[in-house]
Amino acid sequence: MKNYYTKYALLLISGLILNATTWANEDRLFMLVSHCTVCHGPNGSSLGPATPTIAGMNPLTFIKAMEEFRDDERPSTIMKHLAKGYNDEDYKIMADYFAKQQSVPPRQSVDSDKVKRGAKWHKKYCEECHTDESVYTTKSTIIVGQWMPYLRLTLDDFMTGHRDLPLSALKMIRAMLKAEGKESIDDLIHFYASQVE
């Protein structure tokens, strides 16, 4: 009879420990994610033009970005400080969560003439790397669904060398600027902003 009660007591205790662990993991996820969504919007879909959408982001890209912010290898005003407050496991938890979220692109006012020209420049200079059904992504980077001001600042960082860009992409941007003029950047930005359902 004593053995009978011992088995059920152990079963009850192990269930409580398992539930406590599950609650602790859920609390940790909530804490990590809520820190991100303050700026990056509900579930990672940005509500402000200076902050990128991270919903649907490739987990490896998310982790790499956090490591670059932490190590002062990527320019930022706030993220370089925030990234230092998390560890590698935190990065993975956040990356996995945001990779599973559906991006909700903002509605932005676009110029139809720029959209038409941007479609041409995309096809000619960008489509080879940035194509994945309707979202124009590489395996890591979401372009559609980002705010136009954020895309503009990011492209400027790439062109001025403040952020690294693969040499092949930098060559394509330079070729486009030389052939189509600096307004081609704005055309592309309007085109990507228009590609929302």
Secondary structure, DSSP 8 states (H G I E B T S, - for coil): -HHHHHHHHHHHHHHHHHHHHHHHHHHHHHHHHHHHHHHH-GGG---STTS---TT--HHHHHHHHHHHHTT-S--SSHHHHGGGS-HHHHHHHHHHHHTS----------HHHHHHHHHHIIIIITTTS-STTS-B-SS-B-TTS-HHHHHHHHHHHHTTSS---HHHHHHHHHHHHHH-THHHHHHHHHHHH---
